[in-house]
Amino acid sequence: MTTWWRISRSVLIALWLIVITGTPPPAFGGNVLAVYPHFGFSHFKVVMPILNELARRGHQLTVISYVNHPQAAEWPNYEQLLISQAGEDQSSTTINLVPLSEHTPTRSLLTLFWEYIALHSEGQESCERLYASGHVETVLKRHQTKPYDLLLTEYFNSDCQLALAKLMDLPIIGLSTCALMPYYYDRIDLPDTPSFIQSEFVGFAGVLSWDERLVNFIQAKMLKLLYKYHSIRADNALVRKHFGIDVDVDEVARTQTAFIFGNQHYSLMGSRPQSRQFIEVGGVHLTSQAEQELPPNIAQFLDQSEVPIIFISWGSMVRISSIDADKLAAIVEALERQPLRVIWKWETDEKPKMDSTKFLFVKWAPQLALLCHPKVELFWAHGGLLGTTESVHCGKPMLVTPIYGDQFLNAFSVQNRGMGLKLDYEEIRVTSVTQALNKLNNTSYATRSLGISKIFNQRQNSPLESAIWCVEHVIQHGLLAAEMLQSPGIELNWFIYHSLDSVCLIFVVLMALAYSLCHLSGGSSSKSFNGNRRRKSKRS
């Protein structure tokens, strides 16, 4: 009876998918376990299109997440196991958790250290929630009767969930929702070159100077050591606490990771050495569903505008209503002097009292549709990667005011690519805002943004197609796929990896040769000198 029901259920799901999509599911429909315990909606937003497409193609999905997927009910083969409480639903796009008082204006090593500590604490909290939810035991029990084929998860600030891959013997596909963290490079032998590759934690203008290269080098190595000897040990201890077994999640990551999807693209982040295991999927969240219709009030404001429009949005995490009064006054005064109109995302009901013919304040806006509208000519953002990517996709110049985290790197990437300018929060004054807006009026920024947009959008395969191919490849071939993709370099220690043993041997041989030559040369000179003295003595 049980076997018959499983077969019938699979057939019904397949027929249902054909009816609603017109596309038959793949013959090798997999059983995918996805674990995304981080609380951020913007993080989960990156993986949602991948999960949707896998469900559409007939794969069975079990998704453990903090965020409630608003479209999960559309798929009978999509099961979500939430680790958030009923009142903690993070499926809203207007979360606004971070007040502007928490901005981190400097990229000093001390600032980076405290950012790492904050990320570590968040990661451990997410892990505790994950293991306390009871869902881990649920999927482990299910695996005994209906094995999973793959673990999809996020590579961000913890790896405690990788114990599932070890216990179930599963290949792993990780997703980095920002530029890849420096401590994840080594697990797929991705070249880490601090001389020109700027870390996710920092950002510098243009080609790095000597002191910038030094800071970039120190922070990259420091963060790797902190993650290995602090975060990884904490993850291992947490696994031991809940399962009573010793698992090295770092070893699991190195030996069982098949691919890492990076939410980045060279048109924005720059060209850099790649590993076959690293797949650029920047823009994967830009689906047809993302281009929602404009609300009537926004559409009317756009239609009635006879001048360019600037869209101001500092993301779903930053409370722009917490802006300092002097900064707000400076922005408003500078904007009032410009021949443009303003659509401003403002999350509270209490809005600044301004000329409604020039300013439109909205709690929420369909950002992608708005940025791609022809009358919107400039985007003032905080530098979050999703918004930055959307602006690149639409080909719009940017003014970027980074607040924390990877936003500084993204802001400098925009500026270094000639698509916009970076304006630090503490530098906001009437004069600085006016100068930035006047400079961005130069047509070179719009031309450059449109050119890079074409490169960003013109790819051999779409980001979603690339991601789905990788997932289905690993479902078909399992751990063998991961084994074939892995570089031998992941098992070498740093001394041998950089051929320092060979360099040392060559150095010793060269030093010995130099010593021998000097000794022989010294001996010959001494004999010649003694011979000359004897000849002089005989003459005398």
SVG drawing of the C-alpha trace seen along z (x, -y; Angstrom):
<svg xmlns="http://www.w3.org/2000/svg" viewBox="-4 -75 122 77">
<polyline fill="none" stroke="black" stroke-width="0.4" points="0.0,0.0 2.8,-2.4 4.8,-1.7 1.6,-2.1 0.8,-5.4 4.3,-6.8 4.2,-5.8 0.7,-7.3 1.7,-10.5 4.8,-10.9 2.6,-10.3 0.0,-12.8 2.7,-15.4 4.2,-14.8 0.9,-15.1 0.0,-18.3 3.3,-19.9 2.8,-19.1 -0.7,-20.6 0.3,-23.9 3.7,-24.5 3.4,-22.6 6.9,-21.1 7.4,-17.5 9.6,-17.1 13.1,-15.5 13.2,-11.7 15.6,-11.7 13.6,-13.8 15.8,-14.2 15.1,-14.5 16.7,-17.7 17.3,-18.9 17.8,-22.7 18.9,-24.3 18.9,-28.1 18.8,-29.1 19.9,-32.7 17.2,-35.2 17.7,-37.7 14.9,-37.9 17.4,-39.3 19.6,-36.2 16.7,-33.8 15.5,-36.0 18.6,-34.9 17.8,-31.2 14.0,-31.4 14.1,-31.3 16.4,-28.3 14.1,-26.4 11.0,-27.5 12.6,-26.2 13.6,-22.9 10.1,-22.4 8.7,-23.3 10.9,-20.7 9.5,-18.0 12.2,-17.6 11.1,-16.9 12.2,-19.7 12.4,-19.7 13.4,-23.3 14.4,-24.1 14.5,-27.9 13.9,-30.9 12.0,-32.7 8.5,-31.7 8.5,-31.3 5.4,-33.1 5.0,-30.9 5.6,-27.5 2.0,-26.5 2.0,-26.6 4.1,-23.4 2.9,-20.1 6.4,-18.8 7.8,-21.8 7.8,-21.3 9.0,-24.0 10.0,-23.4 10.2,-26.8 12.6,-27.4 11.1,-30.8 8.2,-31.4 4.8,-32.5 5.4,-36.1 8.9,-36.1 7.9,-35.8 10.7,-37.4 8.9,-37.2 8.3,-40.9 10.3,-43.2 10.1,-46.0 12.0,-44.7 14.2,-47.7 16.2,-46.3 19.3,-48.5 19.2,-52.1 21.7,-54.5 23.4,-55.0 25.0,-51.6 26.8,-52.6 30.5,-51.7 32.3,-54.5 35.8,-53.1 37.3,-49.9 39.9,-49.6 41.1,-46.2 39.4,-46.7 36.1,-47.5 36.5,-44.3 37.2,-42.3 34.0,-43.4 32.0,-42.8 33.4,-39.3 32.4,-38.8 28.9,-40.0 28.6,-37.6 29.9,-34.8 27.3,-35.5 24.5,-35.6 25.7,-32.3 25.8,-30.5 22.3,-31.9 21.0,-30.5 22.6,-27.2 21.0,-26.9 17.6,-27.7 18.1,-25.1 19.0,-22.3 16.3,-23.4 13.6,-23.3 13.5,-19.5 13.6,-19.5 17.1,-18.1 15.9,-14.9 12.9,-14.8 15.0,-14.8 17.5,-12.4 14.7,-9.9 13.2,-10.5 16.6,-9.9 16.5,-6.3 13.5,-5.4 13.7,-8.0 17.3,-9.1 18.1,-12.7 20.4,-13.2 21.8,-16.6 22.3,-19.3 21.7,-22.9 22.8,-25.5 24.2,-28.9 27.9,-29.6 27.9,-32.8 28.7,-32.8 28.4,-29.2 28.8,-25.6 27.0,-23.7 24.4,-22.5 27.1,-20.6 26.9,-17.8 23.8,-16.7 25.8,-16.1 28.2,-14.0 25.5,-11.9 23.6,-11.4 26.7,-11.1 25.5,-13.9 27.2,-16.2 26.9,-19.9 26.1,-22.9 26.8,-26.1 25.4,-29.6 27.1,-32.8 24.5,-35.6 27.3,-38.3 30.8,-38.3 32.4,-35.1 33.7,-35.4 37.6,-35.1 37.4,-32.1 35.6,-30.0 38.1,-30.3 40.4,-27.5 37.7,-24.8 37.4,-24.9 41.0,-26.0 39.8,-29.4 42.8,-31.6 42.9,-34.3 45.1,-37.2 44.9,-40.1 47.1,-42.2 44.2,-43.0 41.1,-41.0 39.3,-43.1 37.7,-41.2 34.0,-41.2 34.8,-43.0 36.6,-46.0 36.5,-48.3 39.0,-50.6 39.0,-53.0 40.8,-52.0 44.1,-50.0 45.2,-49.2 48.1,-51.3 50.8,-49.6 49.1,-50.4 45.7,-49.2 47.2,-46.0 48.7,-45.5 45.3,-46.0 43.6,-43.7 46.2,-41.0 46.1,-41.2 42.3,-41.2 42.0,-38.3 44.5,-36.1 43.2,-37.2 39.6,-36.3 40.6,-32.9 42.4,-32.1 39.5,-33.4 37.0,-31.4 39.0,-28.2 40.0,-28.3 37.0,-30.1 33.8,-29.6 34.6,-26.1 35.5,-24.9 32.2,-26.4 30.3,-24.7 32.0,-21.4 31.2,-21.8 27.6,-22.5 27.3,-19.3 28.9,-17.4 26.5,-18.9 23.4,-17.8 24.6,-14.6 27.2,-13.3 29.7,-12.7 32.8,-14.4 32.4,-16.0 34.9,-18.4 32.6,-20.5 35.6,-22.1 36.7,-18.7 33.1,-17.9 33.0,-21.2 36.3,-20.4 35.6,-16.8 31.8,-17.0 31.3,-20.4 30.6,-20.1 29.8,-23.7 29.6,-27.1 27.2,-29.6 28.4,-33.2 25.9,-36.0 28.3,-38.1 29.4,-38.8 32.6,-40.0 31.0,-43.1 30.5,-44.5 33.1,-42.7 35.9,-42.5 37.7,-39.7 39.5,-37.3 41.0,-33.8 38.3,-31.1 37.8,-27.6 35.7,-25.1 33.7,-24.7 32.8,-28.4 29.8,-29.4 28.8,-33.1 25.1,-33.4 24.9,-37.2 21.4,-38.3 19.7,-34.9 16.9,-36.7 16.0,-38.8 13.1,-36.7 10.0,-37.8 8.1,-37.5 10.4,-40.1 9.2,-42.8 6.0,-43.5 3.5,-46.1 3.9,-49.6 1.3,-50.7 -1.2,-53.4 0.3,-56.2 3.9,-55.5 2.7,-55.0 0.8,-58.3 3.8,-60.1 6.0,-58.8 3.5,-59.5 3.0,-63.1 6.7,-63.8 8.3,-66.0 11.8,-65.9 14.1,-63.0 13.4,-61.0 15.8,-59.9 14.8,-56.8 16.1,-56.7 16.0,-53.4 18.4,-52.1 17.1,-48.5 15.0,-46.3 17.3,-46.2 18.2,-49.9 15.7,-52.2 16.2,-55.4 13.7,-57.1 16.4,-56.9 18.5,-59.3 20.1,-62.3 18.1,-65.5 21.0,-67.4 21.6,-64.7 18.0,-64.7 17.9,-68.5 21.0,-68.5 19.6,-65.9 16.3,-67.6 17.9,-71.0 20.2,-69.6 17.4,-67.8 15.1,-70.8 17.8,-72.7 17.9,-70.0 15.6,-69.9 14.3,-66.5 11.5,-64.6 12.1,-62.1 10.5,-58.8 11.8,-57.9 11.3,-54.6 10.4,-55.6 9.2,-52.8 7.2,-54.8 3.8,-56.4 5.2,-59.7 6.9,-61.2 8.8,-64.4 6.6,-67.3 7.7,-68.3 6.4,-69.5 4.2,-66.6 4.6,-67.6 8.3,-67.0 8.6,-64.2 6.7,-60.9 7.3,-58.9 6.3,-55.2 6.6,-52.4 7.4,-49.9 8.1,-50.0 8.7,-47.2 12.3,-48.2 13.2,-46.3 10.2,-47.7 11.0,-51.2 14.7,-51.1 14.0,-49.8 11.4,-52.6 12.8,-55.1 12.0,-58.1 14.1,-56.9 17.6,-58.1 19.4,-57.8 19.4,-55.4 20.5,-56.5 21.2,-53.3 23.0,-51.9 25.0,-49.4 23.2,-46.2 24.2,-43.6 20.6,-42.9 19.7,-46.5 23.1,-47.1 22.7,-44.2 19.2,-45.4 20.6,-48.8 23.3,-47.2 20.7,-45.1 18.6,-48.2 21.6,-50.2 21.1,-53.1 23.9,-55.2 24.1,-55.1 24.9,-57.3 25.9,-54.9 26.0,-55.5 27.3,-52.3 26.3,-51.6 27.9,-48.3 29.2,-44.9 29.8,-44.3 28.1,-47.6 31.5,-49.3 32.9,-46.8 29.8,-47.1 30.0,-50.9 33.6,-51.0 32.8,-48.4 30.2,-50.8 32.5,-53.8 35.6,-51.9 33.5,-50.7 32.4,-54.2 28.7,-53.6 28.3,-56.0 29.8,-57.6 30.3,-56.7 29.1,-59.2 29.8,-58.3 27.1,-58.9 29.2,-61.1 30.1,-63.2 26.5,-64.1 26.1,-67.8 24.3,-70.2 27.6,-70.9 28.7,-67.2 25.2,-66.0 25.0,-68.8 28.4,-68.1 27.7,-64.4 24.4,-65.0 25.9,-67.5 28.8,-65.2 26.4,-62.3 24.6,-64.5 27.6,-63.9 26.3,-61.6 29.4,-59.4 27.9,-57.7 24.7,-56.8 26.6,-55.7 28.9,-53.5 26.0,-52.1 24.1,-51.1 27.2,-49.5 28.0,-47.4 24.3,-46.5 24.5,-44.9 27.5,-42.8 25.8,-41.8 22.7,-40.7 24.3,-39.0 25.5,-35.6 25.9,-32.2 23.4,-30.8 21.2,-32.7 22.3,-32.5 19.2,-30.4 20.0,-28.0 23.6,-27.6 22.5,-26.9 19.9,-24.4 22.3,-22.5 24.8,-22.2 22.1,-21.0 20.8,-18.4 24.3,-17.3 25.1,-16.7 21.7,-14.9 22.6,-12.5 26.2,-11.8 26.2,-12.3 29.5,-12.5 31.4,-11.3 30.6,-14.7 32.1,-16.5 35.1,-14.2 35.8,-14.9 35.4,-18.6 37.7,-19.0 41.3,-20.2 44.1,-18.2 45.2,-21.6 42.6,-21.4 44.5,-18.7 47.9,-20.4 49.2,-22.4 50.2,-26.0 53.9,-25.3 53.7,-22.7 50.8,-24.4 53.0,-27.4 56.0,-25.2 58.0,-26.6 59.7,-23.3 61.0,-23.5 61.9,-27.1 63.8,-26.4 65.8,-23.5 66.6,-25.7 67.6,-28.5 69.9,-26.2 71.5,-24.9 72.0,-28.4 73.6,-29.5 75.9,-26.5 76.9,-27.2 77.5,-30.8 79.6,-29.9 81.6,-27.4 82.2,-29.9 83.3,-32.6 85.6,-30.1 87.2,-28.9 87.5,-32.5 89.1,-33.5 91.5,-30.5 92.6,-31.4 93.2,-35.0 95.2,-33.9 97.4,-31.6 98.0,-34.3 98.9,-36.8 101.4,-34.3 103.0,-33.5 103.6,-37.2 105.2,-37.6 107.6,-34.7 108.6,-36.1 109.3,-39.5 111.4,-37.9 113.6,-36.0 114.3,-39.2 115.4,-41.0"/>
</svg>
